[in-house]
């Protein structure tokens, strides 16, 4: 299997990371953003290792142990599946606005 491009990142700022997630064919890693944000874009994802163990896993995510064969098989599988419909397991991405609105309403009522 050949790949057009691969992007490696570490602690990317949201703007750049969000754009990567929105445009990626598949995202691989152990970051919570694979659970929290990749689903918003419908991006196929491979969650490696046990770091996020116990958290709810959206339908766009395949969990695998940290070994080369498992990761390769999951990536190839996700590339065949392609994009998913957006998944809002962890909300719609508007949590900060909703919280600010509630706080403002509470302050205005005082």
DRENDO-1510 file (C-alpha; in Angstrom, 1 decimal, always signed):
<recs>
REC; n; res; u; v; w
REC; 1; UNK; +0.0; +0.0; +0.0 .
REC; 2; UNK; +1.3; +3.5; -0.9 .
REC; 3; UNK; +0.6; +6.7; +0.9 .
REC; 4; UNK; +0.3; +10.1; -0.7 .
REC; 5; UNK; +1.4; +11.9; +2.4 .
REC; 6; UNK; +1.9; +11.3; +6.1 .
REC; 7; UNK; +1.8; +14.1; +8.7 .
REC; 8; UNK; +3.4; +13.6; +12.1 .
REC; 9; UNK; +2.4; +15.9; +15.0 .
REC; 10; UNK; +2.8; +16.4; +18.7 .
REC; 11; UNK; +0.6; +18.7; +20.7 .
REC; 12; UNK; -0.6; +20.6; +17.7 .
REC; 13; UNK; -2.5; +23.8; +18.2 .
REC; 14; UNK; -6.3; +23.3; +17.7 .
REC; 15; UNK; -6.5; +25.3; +14.4 .
REC; 16; UNK; -3.8; +23.3; +12.7 .
REC; 17; UNK; -4.9; +20.0; +14.3 .
REC; 18; UNK; -8.6; +20.6; +13.5 .
REC; 19; UNK; -7.6; +21.2; +9.9 .
REC; 20; UNK; -5.5; +18.0; +9.8 .
REC; 21; UNK; -8.4; +16.0; +11.3 .
REC; 22; UNK; -10.9; +17.4; +8.8 .
REC; 23; UNK; -8.7; +16.5; +5.8 .
REC; 24; UNK; -7.0; +13.3; +7.0 .
REC; 25; UNK; -7.8; +10.0; +5.4 .
REC; 26; UNK; -7.1; +8.4; +8.7 .
REC; 27; UNK; -5.7; +9.6; +12.0 .
REC; 28; UNK; -3.5; +7.3; +14.2 .
REC; 29; UNK; -2.4; +7.9; +17.8 .
REC; 30; UNK; -3.2; +7.8; +21.5 .
REC; 31; UNK; -4.5; +11.3; +21.9 .
REC; 32; UNK; -7.9; +12.1; +23.5 .
REC; 33; UNK; -8.7; +14.2; +20.5 .
REC; 34; UNK; -9.1; +11.0; +18.5 .
REC; 35; UNK; -12.1; +10.3; +20.7 .
REC; 36; UNK; -13.3; +13.9; +21.2 .
REC; 37; UNK; -12.8; +15.6; +17.9 .
REC; 38; UNK; -12.1; +13.1; +15.1 .
REC; 39; UNK; -15.7; +12.0; +15.2 .
REC; 40; UNK; -17.0; +15.5; +14.6 .
REC; 41; UNK; -15.3; +15.4; +11.2 .
REC; 42; UNK; -16.2; +11.7; +10.5 .
REC; 43; UNK; -12.4; +11.0; +10.2 .
REC; 44; UNK; -11.5; +7.3; +10.4 .
REC; 45; UNK; -9.3; +6.8; +13.4 .
REC; 46; UNK; -7.0; +4.2; +15.0 .
REC; 47; UNK; -6.5; +4.6; +18.8 .
REC; 48; UNK; -3.3; +3.0; +19.9 .
REC; 49; UNK; -2.6; +1.5; +23.3 .
REC; 50; UNK; -4.5; +1.8; +26.6 .
REC; 51; UNK; -4.0; +5.5; +27.4 .
REC; 52; UNK; -7.7; +6.3; +26.8 .
REC; 53; UNK; -9.0; +3.0; +28.3 .
REC; 54; UNK; -12.4; +3.3; +29.9 .
REC; 55; UNK; -13.6; +6.2; +27.8 .
REC; 56; UNK; -16.6; +5.9; +25.4 .
REC; 57; UNK; -15.4; +5.2; +21.9 .
REC; 58; UNK; -17.1; +6.7; +18.9 .
REC; 59; UNK; -18.0; +4.6; +15.9 .
REC; 60; UNK; -15.2; +6.1; +13.7 .
REC; 61; UNK; -12.5; +4.7; +16.1 .
REC; 62; UNK; -10.8; +1.3; +16.1 .
REC; 63; UNK; -8.9; +0.5; +19.3 .
REC; 64; UNK; -5.7; -1.5; +18.9 .
REC; 65; UNK; -2.7; -2.6; +21.0 .
REC; 66; UNK; +0.6; -0.8; +20.5 .
REC; 67; UNK; +2.1; -3.3; +18.0 .
REC; 68; UNK; +3.0; -2.8; +14.3 .
REC; 69; UNK; +0.7; -5.5; +12.9 .
REC; 70; UNK; -2.4; -4.4; +14.7 .
REC; 71; UNK; -1.8; -0.8; +13.8 .
REC; 72; UNK; -1.2; -1.6; +10.1 .
REC; 73; UNK; -4.3; -3.8; +9.9 .
REC; 74; UNK; -6.5; -1.1; +11.5 .
REC; 75; UNK; -5.2; +1.6; +9.3 .
REC; 76; UNK; -5.7; -0.4; +6.1 .
REC; 77; UNK; -9.2; -1.3; +7.3 .
REC; 78; UNK; -10.1; +2.3; +8.0 .
REC; 79; UNK; -8.7; +3.4; +4.6 .
REC; 80; UNK; -11.1; +0.9; +3.0 .
REC; 81; UNK; -14.1; +2.1; +5.0 .
REC; 82; UNK; -13.4; +5.8; +4.3 .
REC; 83; UNK; -15.1; +8.7; +6.0 .
REC; 84; UNK; -17.9; +8.1; +8.6 .
REC; 85; UNK; -20.9; +10.3; +9.2 .
REC; 86; UNK; -20.1; +12.8; +11.9 .
REC; 87; UNK; -20.4; +11.4; +15.4 .
REC; 88; UNK; -21.4; +13.6; +18.3 .
REC; 89; UNK; -20.7; +11.2; +21.2 .
REC; 90; UNK; -18.8; +14.0; +23.0 .
REC; 91; UNK; -21.1; +16.9; +21.9 .
REC; 92; UNK; -21.4; +19.2; +18.9 .
REC; 93; UNK; -18.2; +21.2; +19.5 .
REC; 94; UNK; -20.1; +24.2; +20.9 .
REC; 95; UNK; -19.7; +23.4; +24.6 .
REC; 96; UNK; -17.7; +26.6; +25.4 .
REC; 97; UNK; -20.3; +28.8; +23.8 .
REC; 98; UNK; -23.1; +27.1; +25.7 .
REC; 99; UNK; -21.3; +27.4; +29.0 .
REC; 100; UNK; -20.5; +31.1; +28.4 .
REC; 101; UNK; -24.2; +31.7; +27.6 .
REC; 102; UNK; -25.4; +30.0; +30.8 .
REC; 103; UNK; -22.9; +32.0; +32.9 .
REC; 104; UNK; -23.9; +35.2; +31.2 .
REC; 105; UNK; -27.6; +34.5; +31.8 .
REC; 106; UNK; -26.9; +33.7; +35.5 .
REC; 107; UNK; -24.8; +36.9; +35.9 .
REC; 108; UNK; -27.5; +39.0; +34.2 .
REC; 109; UNK; -30.1; +37.7; +36.5 .
REC; 110; UNK; -28.2; +38.9; +39.6 .
</recs>
